[in-house]
Amino acid sequence: MKKTEVSILAELEQLYERIQKNELLFNMAEDDDLIEAAIYEKQALNARYTYLIKTAKEQGVKINFTERI
């Protein structure tokens, strides 16, 4: 694997974990401000995820999503 490929895959892995934590926090939040903050964070995380997937695709990085199941 190339260094770029490794860094993209590592960042995707970290991002996946952050998305999971964000979902958990959103589900537990009761305060309107915390709920709103979780929504904005989710949008930012999803934008970063989309960017990384696009970059990986452009660079020919193969991603195996079935390992998560």
QUIBELKA-V283124 format. One record per residue. N is the residue number from 1. RES is the residue in one small letter. NEAR is the number of other ideal C-beta (glycine too) atoms within 12 Angstrom. Layout:
n = <N;N>
res = <RES;RES>
near = <NEAR;NEAR>
This chain:
n = <1;2;3;4;5;6;7;8;9;10;11;12;13;14;15;16;17;18;19;20;21;22;23;24;25;26;27;28;29;30;31;32;33;34;35;36;37;38;39;40;41;42;43;44;45;46;47;48;49;50;51;52;53;54;55;56;57;58;59;60;61;62;63;64;65;66;67;68;69>
res = <m;k;k;t;e;v;s;i;l;a;e;l;e;q;l;y;e;r;i;q;k;n;e;l;l;f;n;m;a;e;d;d;d;l;i;e;a;a;i;y;e;k;q;a;l;n;a;r;y;t;y;l;i;k;t;a;k;e;q;g;v;k;i;n;f;t;e;r;i>
near = <15;13;11;17;21;15;18;29;26;19;24;32;21;18;27;24;17;22;27;17;18;28;19;15;21;23;14;13;19;11;12;10;11;17;18;14;17;26;19;16;24;26;17;18;28;20;16;23;26;17;18;29;22;16;21;28;16;13;20;13;24;16;25;12;13;7;11;12;5>
